[in-house]
Amino acid sequence: MSEKNVTFFGNVKLIIASILGVILLLFALQNMARVDLTFLFWTFEARRVVVIVMSFIIGIAVGWLLKAHRSRT
């Protein structure tokens, strides 16, 4: 692959990452409201964006663990 192609693809990745970063920032700014969360007998308050991001991270972790478990069997 020539140096021009590497530079071009590096620039495309940077542009896409920048666009996704702006979208994520807008999403976070629009979801700053506080929400009450209840789990079993605990109740606490957190920002909506934190709840969404933590749910996403937990989902990725569970999927990764299940994939790792399946590859062993």
C-alpha positions, 0 to 999 in steps of 0.5 A, a space after each residue: 500500500 502506498 504512503 498516499 493511501 495510508 495517509 488518506 485512510 488515516 485522514 478518513 478515520 480521523 474525520 469519522 472519529 471526529 464526527 462520532 465524537 461530536 455526536 457523542 457530545 451532543 447526546 451527552 449534553 441532551 441527556 444530562 437530566 437526573 433520574 432515580 434508579 431502583 434496584 432491589 431495595 436500593 434507590 439512587 440518583 444518576 444522570 441519564 447519560 451515565 446510566 445509558 453508557 454504563 448499560 452499554 459497557 455492561 452489555 459489551 462485557 457480557 457479550 465478550 464474556 459469553 463469546 469467550 465462554 463459547 470459544 472454550 467449549 
